[in-house]
Amino acid sequence: MPAWFLENYLQIRNMKNTLWLWFVLFAVPAAAQVTGKTFPQMEAENLSDEKIVLPDAVRGKYTLLGLAYSKKSEDELNTWFQPVFEKFIQKNKGLFEGFGYDVHVYFIPMFTGVNAAATGTAKRKALQNVDPQLHPYILFYKGDLKPYKEALDFEKRDVPYFFVLDANGVIRYATSGRYAPSKMDAIEAVLE
């Protein structure tokens, strides 16, 4: 093996190890900081104006929650609708009817501060523009953001945050951002 090849190979390998270390040090701890904590109590409303208190309302089975607190993060939250619907909500028919996941799923746009006044408008738009099959899975939170930012460690305003809760409301997995198949794989691994 030529010496120049070996030298380049070692440099690339060291760069990969350094990148992996940066990922472990800076990407994983954000999720790890909330993993193992009980999801903080949140009172939200569905599209029928019924109050749902999390995590109390979902105790007894695993739950996937998606939270967004800005317009841009809502847009990214929307990238999850179809894949989550197909994977966790839509009922299998025929040969695969007995297979699937028995989980609660909620997408939660959060309206805080001045934006809290827009909750009613957002509900009306959701009723008109969102597939009716998804209506039972959308909740609206209106109130203070600070307790959730602190408890759930979400500081990036423009990305949605996802949490998998166990049957007792304890966070078992957390991720953020646009939908990606690798994120869905990680969520499925926790649910299996």
Summary of the structure (lengths in Angstrom):
residues: 192
radius of gyration: 19.6
end to end distance: 45.7
largest distance: 70.8
contacts: 522
relative contact order: 0.19
helix: 49%
strand: 21%
